[in-house]
Amino acid sequence: MRLLLFDIDGTLLRAHGIGARAMERAGRRVLGAGFTLDGIDFGGALDPWIFREAARRLGHDDPSEFHAAFRDEYLAELPGEIEVAGSGLARSLGDLGLIDEYQIYLHPVVIGSGKPYFAGPRPPLRLVANDRIGEDAIRLTYVPA
């Protein structure tokens, strides 16, 4: 089973614009160089609606004939890495066995409060890598055991 989670407006997870960039590249291949997402409000919008709005700006009043080609190009453009912003969503995905790798960045900062990333029982994990990031942080890479 392949699961693609995407939240282009950043309310559930942070993807640093990879969805929008993938969507623009796919749209340009399907509808031409004029395809752009500039000025489209992504807030609460689903990807098919965003595509239709961008296509309509190019004069395609009914872009449904292009949707399958766009979807295939879009999915091919999406990288396989998504940064989840929130312990609740991460826990749900982990409980379903949908996380292939955890990258945990350690940086000594005291913040005073917050919700633990592993709020419930920690899933069994196996450390597969550790990397120094800059002068004062370490990335620990774990996979489900």
C-alpha positions as CSV (number, residue, x, y, z in Angstrom):
1,M,0.0,0.0,0.0
2,R,1.3,3.4,-0.9
3,L,0.2,6.4,1.3
4,L,0.8,9.9,0.2
5,L,0.1,12.6,2.8
6,F,0.1,16.1,1.7
7,D,-0.8,19.3,3.3
8,I,0.2,22.2,1.0
9,D,-0.9,25.0,3.4
10,G,1.1,23.6,6.3
11,T,-1.7,23.1,8.8
12,L,-0.9,19.4,9.5
13,L,2.7,18.9,8.4
14,R,5.6,21.0,7.1
15,A,6.9,20.1,3.7
16,H,8.9,23.2,3.0
17,G,7.1,23.9,-0.3
18,I,7.8,20.5,-2.0
19,G,4.2,20.0,-2.9
20,A,3.8,23.4,-4.5
21,R,7.1,23.0,-6.4
22,A,6.1,19.5,-7.6
23,M,2.6,20.7,-8.6
24,E,4.1,23.6,-10.6
25,R,6.6,21.3,-12.4
26,A,3.8,18.8,-13.2
27,G,1.5,21.5,-14.4
28,R,4.1,23.0,-16.7
29,R,4.7,19.6,-18.3
30,V,1.0,19.0,-18.8
31,L,-0.3,22.5,-19.6
32,G,2.8,24.4,-20.6
33,A,5.2,27.0,-19.3
34,G,2.5,29.4,-18.2
35,F,1.2,27.2,-15.5
36,T,1.7,28.9,-12.1
37,L,0.3,28.7,-8.6
38,D,1.1,32.4,-7.9
39,G,-1.8,34.1,-6.2
40,I,-3.8,30.9,-5.4
41,D,-4.9,30.6,-1.8
42,F,-4.1,27.0,-0.7
43,G,-5.7,27.4,2.7
44,G,-8.1,24.5,3.1
45,A,-8.0,23.6,-0.6
46,L,-7.4,20.2,-2.0
47,D,-4.9,19.5,-4.7
48,P,-7.5,18.9,-7.5
49,W,-9.1,22.3,-6.8
50,I,-5.7,24.0,-6.8
51,F,-5.0,22.4,-10.2
52,R,-8.3,23.4,-11.6
53,E,-7.8,27.0,-10.5
54,A,-4.4,27.2,-12.1
55,A,-5.6,25.6,-15.3
56,R,-8.6,28.0,-15.5
57,R,-6.2,30.9,-15.5
58,L,-4.7,29.5,-18.6
59,G,-8.1,29.4,-20.3
60,H,-9.0,25.7,-19.6
61,D,-12.6,26.1,-18.3
62,D,-12.9,22.4,-17.9
63,P,-9.4,21.0,-17.2
64,S,-10.8,17.5,-16.2
65,E,-9.3,16.0,-19.4
66,F,-5.8,16.9,-18.1
67,H,-6.3,15.8,-14.5
68,A,-5.1,12.1,-14.9
69,A,-1.9,13.2,-16.7
70,F,-1.3,15.9,-14.1
71,R,-1.9,13.5,-11.2
72,D,0.6,11.1,-12.6
73,E,3.2,13.8,-13.2
74,Y,2.6,15.3,-9.7
75,L,3.0,12.0,-7.9
76,A,6.2,11.3,-9.8
77,E,7.6,14.7,-8.7
78,L,6.9,14.2,-5.0
79,P,10.0,13.2,-3.1
80,G,9.6,10.5,-0.5
81,E,10.3,12.6,2.5
82,I,7.8,14.5,4.5
83,E,8.4,16.3,7.8
84,V,5.6,15.7,10.2
85,A,5.0,18.6,12.6
86,G,3.2,17.3,15.6
87,S,3.4,14.4,17.9
88,G,-0.3,13.4,17.5
89,L,0.0,12.9,13.7
90,A,3.4,11.2,14.1
91,R,1.9,8.8,16.6
92,S,-1.1,8.0,14.4
93,L,1.2,7.3,11.4
94,G,3.5,5.2,13.5
95,D,0.7,3.2,15.0
96,L,-0.4,2.4,11.5
97,G,3.1,1.3,10.5
98,L,3.4,4.1,7.9
99,I,6.7,5.7,9.1
100,D,9.7,4.1,7.5
101,E,12.3,6.3,9.2
102,Y,12.5,8.7,12.2
103,Q,15.0,11.5,12.1
104,I,15.4,13.1,15.4
105,Y,17.5,16.3,15.7
106,L,19.1,16.9,19.2
107,H,20.0,20.5,20.0
108,P,20.5,21.6,23.6
109,V,17.8,24.2,24.1
110,V,15.6,24.7,27.2
111,I,12.1,25.6,26.2
112,G,10.1,24.9,29.4
113,S,7.1,23.0,28.1
114,G,5.7,21.1,25.1
115,K,4.2,17.9,24.2
116,P,6.6,14.9,24.0
117,Y,7.1,13.6,20.5
118,F,6.5,10.0,21.7
119,A,3.5,10.9,23.9
120,G,2.5,7.3,24.5
121,P,4.5,4.1,24.5
122,R,7.6,4.6,22.3
123,P,7.6,2.3,19.3
124,P,10.4,-0.2,19.1
125,L,13.1,1.5,17.1
126,R,16.6,0.6,15.9
127,L,19.3,3.3,15.5
128,V,20.8,3.2,12.0
129,A,22.8,6.4,11.8
130,N,23.9,9.5,13.7
131,D,25.3,12.6,12.1
132,R,26.7,15.8,13.4
133,I,24.8,18.8,12.0
134,G,26.8,22.0,12.3
135,E,28.5,22.9,15.5
136,D,25.9,21.9,18.1
137,A,23.3,19.5,16.8
138,I,23.1,15.8,16.2
139,R,20.7,13.9,13.9
140,L,19.7,10.4,15.0
141,T,18.1,8.2,12.4
142,Y,16.0,5.3,13.6
143,V,13.9,2.7,11.7
144,P,11.1,0.6,13.2
145,A,12.6,-2.5,14.8
